Each structure stands twice: as C-alpha cells, then as structure tokens.
Amino acid sequence: MAFLKFILIAFAVYFVVRFLFRLFLPFAMRKAAEKLMKKAQQQGGAYNSQGQGGTFYYEFNGQRQEQAKKSQPEGKVHVDYIPPKEGVERKGTETAGEFVDFEEIK
C-alpha cells in the first residue's frame, strides 16, 4: 500500500512540476532575452525597431567609426599589413610533391 501511495504522489508531483514549467518557462525566457538585449544596449548599441514587421537592428555610434569616416576619403583603401613573399618560386617538378622509388613485384 505504501508503494502505491508513493507512485501516486510521484506522478502528481511530476504533473504539477510539468504544468508549472509550461506556465513559467516562457516568462523566464522572455525576461532572459530582455536582460540580454539591455546588456547589448549598454555595450554601445542603440536598439531601434524599423517598420511594422518588427525588424530589429543595432546601430553603433562609436567614436572610432566616426573618426575613420572623417580621416579617409571615400573610395580609398588603406592596408595595414602585407605578408612577406616567400623566397624563390618553385616551378615544374619542384612543386609536384615528393616522389618515392619503388620496385614492381610480379
């Protein structure tokens, strides 16, 4: 009888917990998403919504981007690093890979 009582209580607890998760999990996820969005806004982005479709984007207004726009004329590209070229260029069989000698056994 005690075992049957334990099984019934366990099922009841399981269904109550399952019901509570269905009730409170969407609320908790919404709060977590809001918290992440607020944290992203504080790190330099301004949250804007555009249109009725609810398209969201972050617009960054950092000083670095504004300075880069002012210092370089439009259409010019500045390259900071150019990797050094390798020594002598190999041609022909030198670039084909390694060759291994073998004997043909019949």
N, C-alpha and C positions, 0 to 999 in steps of 0.2 A: 504494500500500500504506500509506503514511504517513497519507493522508487517511482511509482506512478504520479504521486504528488510532485516530485522533483521534476519529472518530464513535463508536466503541465505548466509548472511555474517557469521552467526554462523556455518553453515555447511562447508563453505570454510575454516574458521579458524580451525575447528575440523580436517579436512582432511590434512591441511598444518601441523598442530602440530603432527598429527599421522605419516605423512611422515617423518618429521624431527626426531621424536623419533626412527623410524626404521633406519634412516641413522646414527644418532649419539649415540644411546644406545650401540651398540656393541663396538664402540670406547671407550666409557666411562667405560664399564665393563672391557675391556682389560687393560686400564690404572689403574683401581682399583686393578685388580689382580696383575699387575706388582708392584704396590705400596705395596701390602700385602707381596709379595714374597721378595721384597727388605727389608722390615721391619723384616721378619723372618730371613733373612740372617744376618742382623746386630745384632740380638739377640744371635748369636752363632752358626749358622748353615752355612755350605758351600754348595751352590747349585751345584749339579752335575747332568749331564744327562748321561745316560748309554745306549749304543746300538742305533739302528736306530729307535726303536719303540717309543722313546720319554719317557721312564720310568724315572721318577724323584724321587729323594730321598734326604733327608738331612743327612749329615754326621756330627756328633757333635764331636768336638775335645776339650772337656773341660778338665781342669786340674784335676777335681775331678775324672773323669773316668780313666784317666791315672794313678793317684795315687792309685785308688782301684785295678787296674790290677797289679801294682807292689807290693803292700803290702800283697795281699792274693795269696797263691799258687793255681794253677789250681785244681779244683775239691773240694775245701774246701768251706763250707758254714758257715757263722757266723750269729747267730740270736741275735739281739739286745734286743728284748723284748719277754718275755714268760709270758702270762697272768696267774695270780694265780688260783689254782684249788679251786673249791667250797668246802665247808666243808664236811659233811658226805654225802655219796652217798645213795640215797633212792632206795629201791628195792620193788618189788611186788606191793601191792595195794597203796603204798605211791606215786607212780609215775603215777597211773591210772587217777588221776584228782579228782574233787570234786563229792561227792555223795549227792543226795538230797532225803530226805524222802518224800514219797507221799502216799496218800490213793487212792485206786481204787474205783471209784463210779460206781455202776451198775444201 
